[in-house]
């Protein structure tokens, strides 16, 4: 988590989206949890209602993994058992993965680091690779969130626009300045 504290992250959540990569989920005593390397959006972080004077403070955290399934499938471990009692499923394929992709859990020691904040940027949102390439339509997003739609082999986009975040990695783009005519 670099030099940021959970308190710093709580403050950051008030003004912007926060994205994480899970790095040490063994510290979370829960069976249904992300694998190390999976990513998600941190929705909320709060001091637990169960804190007492004798133990390190516990945190309650909420995440949305729904925008990161493509990435998360690439790092998911096959450690969930199928109907034949063989570990062939990932958590994402199990009946325990939430349909909406939203999870919450407790971090029992607020000094523990179970995720890192991630800095965004993928091959798609720097304009090098299409975010969509299907049936002769290619869609690109540049580093500022400018959306360009190309049809066939055209050199000029058929349509342009702006996106709030990259559909591949979740990188948040600044809102473009309005240019009055």
C-alpha positions as CSV (number, residue, x, y, z in Angstrom):
1,X,0.0,0.0,0.0
2,X,3.0,2.3,-0.4
3,X,3.1,4.8,2.5
4,X,-0.7,5.4,2.6
5,X,-2.6,4.3,5.6
6,X,-6.2,3.0,5.6
7,X,-7.2,6.4,7.0
8,X,-5.6,8.1,3.9
9,X,-7.5,5.7,1.6
10,X,-10.8,6.5,3.5
11,X,-10.2,10.2,2.7
12,X,-9.3,9.4,-0.9
13,X,-12.6,7.5,-1.3
14,X,-14.5,10.7,-0.6
15,X,-13.3,12.4,-3.8
16,X,-12.3,9.6,-6.3
17,X,-12.6,6.0,-7.2
18,X,-10.0,3.7,-5.7
19,X,-8.9,0.5,-7.4
20,X,-6.9,-2.3,-5.8
21,X,-5.0,-5.5,-6.4
22,X,-5.3,-8.1,-3.7
23,X,-1.9,-9.3,-2.6
24,X,-2.1,-11.2,0.7
25,X,-5.6,-12.7,1.1
26,X,-4.3,-15.4,3.4
27,X,-4.6,-12.8,6.2
28,X,-8.4,-12.7,5.6
29,X,-10.2,-15.6,7.4
30,X,-12.9,-16.1,4.8
31,X,-13.3,-19.0,2.3
32,X,-15.2,-17.0,-0.3
33,X,-12.6,-14.3,-1.2
34,X,-10.5,-13.0,-4.1
35,X,-7.3,-14.8,-5.0
36,X,-4.0,-12.9,-4.8
37,X,-3.6,-10.9,-8.0
38,X,-7.3,-10.2,-8.6
39,X,-8.5,-6.6,-8.9
40,X,-11.5,-4.6,-7.9
41,X,-12.9,-1.2,-7.0
42,X,-12.8,-0.3,-3.3
43,X,-16.3,1.0,-2.4
44,X,-16.0,1.6,1.3
45,X,-13.7,1.1,4.3
46,X,-14.9,1.6,7.9
47,X,-13.8,0.8,11.3
48,X,-15.4,-2.4,12.5
49,X,-18.3,-2.3,15.0
50,X,-16.5,-5.1,16.8
51,X,-13.3,-3.2,17.8
52,X,-12.2,-3.3,21.4
53,X,-9.3,-2.0,23.5
54,X,-7.4,-5.3,23.6
55,X,-6.8,-6.0,19.9
56,X,-5.5,-4.1,16.9
57,X,-8.4,-2.2,15.2
58,X,-10.4,-4.3,12.7
59,X,-11.7,-2.8,9.4
60,X,-14.8,-3.6,7.4
61,X,-14.2,-3.3,3.6
62,X,-16.5,-3.5,0.6
63,X,-15.4,-4.1,-3.0
64,X,-16.9,-4.3,-6.5
65,X,-15.1,-6.9,-8.7
66,X,-17.6,-6.7,-11.6
67,X,-15.5,-4.5,-13.9
68,X,-12.5,-6.8,-13.6
69,X,-13.7,-10.3,-14.5
70,X,-11.5,-10.5,-17.6
71,X,-8.4,-9.8,-15.6
72,X,-9.5,-11.8,-12.6
73,X,-10.1,-14.9,-14.7
74,X,-6.4,-14.8,-15.7
75,X,-5.1,-15.0,-12.1
76,X,-7.9,-17.2,-10.6
77,X,-6.8,-20.4,-8.9
78,X,-8.5,-23.6,-9.6
79,X,-9.0,-24.6,-5.9
80,X,-12.8,-25.0,-5.7
81,X,-14.2,-28.5,-5.9
82,X,-16.7,-29.6,-8.6
83,X,-19.5,-32.2,-8.2
84,X,-16.9,-34.9,-8.6
85,X,-14.9,-33.6,-5.7
86,X,-12.0,-32.4,-7.9
87,X,-10.5,-28.9,-7.6
88,X,-11.3,-27.8,-11.1
89,X,-13.3,-24.6,-10.5
90,X,-12.1,-21.1,-9.7
91,X,-13.9,-19.0,-7.1
92,X,-15.4,-17.0,-10.1
93,X,-17.0,-20.2,-11.4
94,X,-18.2,-21.4,-8.0
95,X,-21.7,-21.0,-6.7
96,X,-20.2,-18.7,-4.0
97,X,-19.1,-15.9,-6.3
98,X,-21.7,-13.1,-5.9
99,X,-23.7,-12.5,-9.1
100,X,-23.2,-8.7,-8.8
101,X,-19.5,-9.0,-8.1
102,X,-19.8,-7.2,-4.8
103,X,-18.1,-8.5,-1.7
104,X,-17.2,-7.4,1.8
105,X,-15.0,-8.8,4.5
106,X,-13.2,-7.8,7.6
107,X,-9.4,-7.2,7.9
108,X,-8.8,-8.3,11.5
109,X,-5.6,-6.3,11.9
110,X,-5.6,-2.8,10.4
111,X,-1.8,-3.0,10.2
112,X,-2.1,-5.8,7.7
113,X,-1.7,-5.1,4.0
114,X,-4.1,-7.3,1.9
115,X,-4.2,-5.1,-1.2
116,X,-2.2,-2.5,-3.1
117,X,-3.6,0.5,-4.8
118,X,-3.2,0.1,-8.5
119,X,-2.1,2.7,-11.0
120,X,-4.1,2.4,-14.2
121,X,-3.1,2.1,-17.7
122,X,-3.4,-0.9,-20.0
123,X,-2.6,-1.4,-23.7
124,X,-6.2,-0.6,-24.4
125,X,-6.5,2.8,-22.7
126,X,-3.3,4.2,-24.2
127,X,-4.8,3.7,-27.7
128,X,-2.5,0.8,-28.8
129,X,-5.1,-2.0,-28.7
130,X,-8.8,-1.9,-29.3
131,X,-11.2,-2.3,-26.3
132,X,-13.5,-3.9,-28.8
133,X,-12.8,-5.5,-32.2
134,X,-15.8,-7.3,-33.5
135,X,-17.4,-7.7,-37.0
136,X,-15.3,-5.0,-38.6
137,X,-15.9,-2.5,-35.9
138,X,-12.9,-1.4,-33.8
139,X,-13.2,0.8,-30.7
140,X,-10.2,2.5,-29.2
141,X,-9.7,4.6,-26.1
142,X,-6.8,6.9,-25.7
143,X,-5.0,8.0,-22.5
144,X,-7.5,10.9,-22.0
145,X,-10.6,8.8,-22.4
146,X,-11.3,9.8,-26.0
147,X,-13.3,7.1,-27.7
148,X,-12.9,6.5,-31.4
149,X,-15.0,4.0,-33.4
150,X,-13.6,2.7,-36.7
151,X,-15.5,0.7,-39.3
152,X,-13.7,-1.6,-41.6
153,X,-10.3,-0.4,-42.7
154,X,-11.2,3.3,-42.4
155,X,-8.4,5.7,-41.3
156,X,-10.7,8.2,-39.8
157,X,-13.2,7.3,-37.0
158,X,-16.8,7.0,-37.9
159,X,-17.7,8.3,-34.4
160,X,-15.9,9.8,-31.4
161,X,-16.8,10.5,-27.8
162,X,-15.5,10.2,-24.3
163,X,-15.6,7.5,-21.6
164,X,-15.4,8.0,-17.9
165,X,-13.2,4.9,-17.4
166,X,-11.4,2.2,-19.4
167,X,-13.7,-0.8,-19.8
168,X,-10.6,-3.1,-19.6
169,X,-8.7,-2.0,-16.6
170,X,-11.0,0.6,-14.9
171,X,-8.6,3.5,-15.2
172,X,-10.6,6.7,-14.5
173,X,-10.3,9.5,-17.0
174,X,-10.7,13.2,-16.3
175,X,-13.8,14.9,-17.5
176,X,-13.0,16.8,-20.7
177,X,-13.2,20.6,-20.6
178,X,-16.2,21.8,-22.5
179,X,-15.5,24.0,-25.5
180,X,-18.2,26.5,-26.2
181,X,-18.8,27.5,-29.8
